[in-house]
Amino acid sequence: MLAMESQPAVIETEIFRALADPTRRAVLERLGKGEQTVTELRTGFAVSQPAISQHLAALRRAGLVCERRAGRHVYYRADPAGIAPLIGWIERYQSFWRDRLERLKDVLQEMDE
């Protein structure tokens, strides 16, 4: 049972690790606009093609990017489902902070009275 509970945290950690790098964020943003090859992605970046491939590997491990093979070409695209664990994480903390802020507002109003 414990392994199932820790699984989402592992996934979230991998997503945060992947998105911590500015180049990976830029690659993911470009892939959000449409499918591209490594060669197409490399355009505009001051990094080598192997470096872009390493960034793509990190994004794939995090579930943020999918690939499609067509002959000798590999096309990459952003996978919207990959961000779902992060959205869940944000929603958990959003409700936490909303509750805390409501309580703080109540305390402040009581202090004014």
Buried (B, 14 or more C-beta within 10 A) or exposed (E): EEEEEEEEEEBBEBBEEBBEBEBBBBBBEBBEEEEBBBEBBBEEBEEEEEEBBBBBEBBBEBBBBBBEEEEEEEBBBBBEEBBEBBEEBEEEEEEEEEEEEEEEEEEEEEEEE
